[in-house]
């Protein structure tokens, strides 16, 4: 095998090809970073697979047919210290792959070339979604703040994609909070699927403007249009157990209070610095006042932001600043709306708060019962 390819193209190829080895949330001690490189029909192909992911990246270049199996990340790491803007020449001979970039060269030990079988082409996959890659990645990241990446195989470690009334939504929850984020995408049919929060970071390795999402058995494929893809094995447990988030959107919330995103973020950031776990938010006299009432180091904080709207009754609610500030950091719109549940808990406080931003995303978070009976500063 021999291939001649610009070093920048090879770097991009390896980023996608190595993504299962670097981003699979399920770590397998038997997967040691090995993948497959093949040249045929005028194209260089890099591919690898792990416990729940697989990836294939493709680029046109010149070469001679053949294939080999080696530690892909070692090749990618060495390429970083090679000269920029030069052609990389890959040549497999015997038990080694030699790489030459400019005047620099190195070699890598290879496995038996037939150790890793090619992934093949999922020609039978049915395309369900077409979306701008940047918008898709941002929607996943925004929803992910309400999940828990290290919850092995459960609901909390996954982002749910679901079409509702023709719109695609990205949803994540840890049973205390829930983010519902619209995805700028075309849905070709009713769709419901999950991707792992940690694994979805691999989508950033693509170098394309538009991505296709296809169903392939119990897997989801994200295709870049060149023949390359990243494949995720869906967690059937998460699909089966994911709560019905549409219940949240159906609750008749009260007291829609409109305010500046920037100012509310500043106030919540102040509370977060003093005590990230506990604060009390009070609505009174045309202002929303956030106070820290159990300082962990003796410091105290009280911040206020004005709102537009008329509350239906006095509101005092205990909140976790950490949970809210993580969500607020994902917002791009200038304004947001706070709404509260009409039901009250045992301390006569709203049982949860709902934040809606100007771009249509929703954030649901439960109140902290232990705080709402504590007076403000």
N, C-alpha and C positions, 0 to 999 in steps of 0.2 A: 504493500500500500504506500502511496505517496500523494501528498496534497500540498498545494501552494496557495496560501490564503493570507490576506492582510492581517497583521497581528490584532488589530482592533476588532475585526470580524470574528476572529478565533476567540477573543476574550468574551464577546457577546454570546457566542455559541456555547461556551463552557458555562456561563452564568446560568443559562436555562437548563443545559444538560446536567449540571451538578445539583440543581435545586432539590430533588428528592433526598439527596445525601445530606443537604444542609438544613432543610426545613421540615422534614417529616416529624410530626409531633410524637410519633411512636418510634422510639429508638430501639434498633435491633443490633445486639452485639455482633451478630454474624455478618452484618453489612459493614464492610470496611472501606467504603468509598470507591469501589471499583465500578467502572462503566465501560461502554463500548464506543469505539470510533470506527466509522466505515466510510470509504469513498466508493461511490458507484453512480453511474449515469450522470456524471458531471456535478455531483453534489456531495458535500461532506456532511455526515450525520453524526451527532453526539447524543448518546442516550444513556439513561441509568434508571434504576428502580429501587424502591425500598419497601418497607412494610405496607404503607398505605398510599404511596405516591409513585408516579412514573413520569418521566419527561423525555422529550425528543426535540432536538433543535436541528435546523437544516440551513445550509447556505450553498449557493452555487460557487464553484471554484474549479481550478484545473488540477488534474492529478491522474493517478493510476489506481485501478481498482484493487480493493483489499480491505481488511479489517483487523483490529486488534482490541485487546481488553487490558486496561490499566487503571491506576488510581487517578481519577480525573482531577480531583482537587489539587493533587501535587503538580499536575500539569498547569492548572490555572494559577497556582501560587507562583510557580517559576516564571510564567509568562509576565507577571507583574514587574519583574526586575529585568526583563529583556528590553531592548531599544524600542521606542515608540515609532510609529509611522513606517515600519519595515514590513516586508512580507515574512510570514512564518512558513518554513518548509518542514513538514512532518513526513517522516519516512520510517516505515516499519520493516525491520529485517531481523529474522530469527526470533530472538526473545526480547528485543528492545525496540522502543520507539525513540528515534532521534529527532530532536527539534532544533532547528537553526533559525535565528532571527538576527539579521545583519551579520555581524562578526561573532555574535555569541551563540553558543550551542550547548546542549545538554542531552542526556538520554535517560529513559525510564524503563525499569524492568516491567515486563508484561506477563500476563497469565497466558495459558493456552488460549488461542484466539476464539475457540468455540465454547469457552467457559460460560459466557453470557450470551443468551440468544437475543436476536433483534426483537424489538417491540412490535414491529409491523405497523400497518396503517389502519386505524379504526374507521374503515370506509362505511360501516353500517351505522355509525353514530348519527343520531337525529338532532339537528340544530334546534335549540329552543330560544336562545337569546343572542342578540347582537348589541354590543355596548362599546362606547369609548373606553379604552383601557384605563386612562387616568381617572375617569369618573367612577368606574367600577371599583378600582383600588381605594379611592377616597371613601366611598360608601361603606366598604368592608371595614376600613380602619375606624370610621366614625361609629359604626354599630359595635365594633369589637370592645369598646370601652366598658360595655355592660356585661361582657362575658368574662371567662376565666381561662386563659390559654392552657394552663397546666392541669385541667380537669380531664385527664387521660381520654376517656371515650364518651363522656357524658354530654348532656345538653349544653352546659356552661362553656364548653370548649369549642363550640361550633357557632358559625353564623348561618342562619336560615335565610334562603332566598325563596320568596313566595310571591306569586302574582295575585294581586287583589284588584278586581275591577279593571283589568287591563294594565295596571301599573305594577312594576317590580319593586319589592321592598327587601331590604337587608335588615335582619332582626337578630339581636343577641340579648341574653338575659342571664342573671345569676340568682334569680328568684327574689332579689331585693330591689333590683332596678331592671329596666328594659329599655333598649334603644330601638327605635323604628325609623329607618333612614331610606328615603326614596333613592332608587338607582336609575340614572339616565340611560335607559335601555329600551330596545324593542323586544317585546315578548311575542313569540309566534304561536304560543299556545299556553294553556294553564300550566303553571310550573311550580314545583316545590322540591327543593334540594338543600343540602348542607355542605359546607366546607369547613375544615378546621381553622380556627383563628391563627394558630401558629403556622400551619402549612400555607395559608393564603398569602403570607408574605412573599412566597416564591413568585407570585404574579408580577411583582416589581422587576423581576429579571427579564421580562419580555421587552423587546424594543420594537413596538408597533403602536399604531394609533387606535386600532379597533380590534376587539377580541370577540370570538364566537364561543358560546357555551353550549355544549352538546351532551346529551345523555347517552351513556354507553354501558348497558347493563346496570349494575349498581354503582357505577362511577360517574363522575362529572369530568368532562374534558374542556379545557380552555385552549382554544386553537388560535394561532397567530396568523393564519392565512397563507403561510409558506410551506405547510406540512409539519410544522413544529407544534408541540402541545405540552401541557402539563395536566396530568390526570390525578384526580383525587378519588380514593375509595370512600364512599359515603358511609357515615356511621348510621346503621339502621336503628340503633338504640336512640340516637338523637332525633332521627326523623319520626320515630314512633312516639317519643316522650315529649317532644317540644310543645310547650303550652300554647294554647290558643291566644295569641297576642291581640287578635281582633277584638277581644273582650275589652281591652283597654281603650281602644278607639271608640267603643260604643258606650262608654260610661258618660253620663250627663254631668260633666264637670261644671263647676260654678266659679264665679269671680275671675273672669279673664282680665288679668292685670298686665298691661303692656309697658315695656320699659326698654332702656338701652342695653344691648348685649354687653357692650364695653364696660358700662358702669356696674352692672350686676356681677360681671366676671371679676372686676376689681374688688368688690365687696366680699364675694365668696373666697377670693384668693387671700384676702386679709384674715378671714376666719380660718382658712386652711393652714396658714403659717403659724397661728397660735395653737390651734388644736384641730388636726385633720379629721378627727373622728366624731366630734360632737359640737353642735351649735344649736341655737334657737333662732328661728326666724319669726318675726312679729310684723303684722300688717296694721299700721295705725297712723292716723293723721296725715294721709297722703304719702307716706313713705313705707318702704319695706326695710326693716331694721334687722340686721343679722348680728347676733352677739355670741361671743364665746363665754360660756358660764362655768366651765370646768377646765381652766388652764392647766396644762401639764407641767408648765415651768413657772407658774406664778404670773405670767403676762396676761393681759386682758385686751379684748378688742370689741369695738362696736362700730359697724359701718352701716350706711343708709343709702338707698337709691329711690328716686321718685318713680311713680307709676301713673299710668292713665287707666281709669276704670273705677268701678264702685264695688267694693267688697260687700257680700250679702250679710256677713256677720264677722265678729272679731275672729282673727286668725292668729294662732300661735302653734308652731309646729317644730318638732325636733328633727334636725337633718344632719347628715354626714357630709361635711365640706369636701372631703376627698372624692366621693362619688360624683358630686355635682361638678366640681372643677374639672375633672377628667372629661366630662361631656362638653362643658362650655368651651374647652380648648379646640374642639372639633368644628365649632360653628364659624360660618363666614358671614352670615347676615347681620345687619346692624341692629335689629330688634328681636325681641322674643316675648312670649306670653306665658305667664304663670297661671295655672288653673288648679283648683283643689277639689278633692272628692267631696260630695255632699254628705257622705256618711262620716260620722265621727267615732273615734275610738273611745276607750273607757275613760280617758282623761279629757273628753270633750274637745278633741282636736281632730282636724282632717286626717284621715288614715294614710293619705298619700298626696303627692304633688305631681303635676304634669307640666312639663316645659315644652313649648312648641316654638320652633324658630321660624324665621321668614322664608326658609327654603322648604318647609314642610316636614322636617324631621321631628320626632316626638321622643321625649325622655320621661319615663315613669319611674318614680322612686318612692319607696315606703317611708313613713315617718318613724322617728325614734321615740318610743313611748317613754323611755327613761328620762327624757329631757323636758318634755313640754310642760311639766308642772313646776319647773324652776323659773323664778322671776328673772326678767331681763336686768341688765346692769343699770 
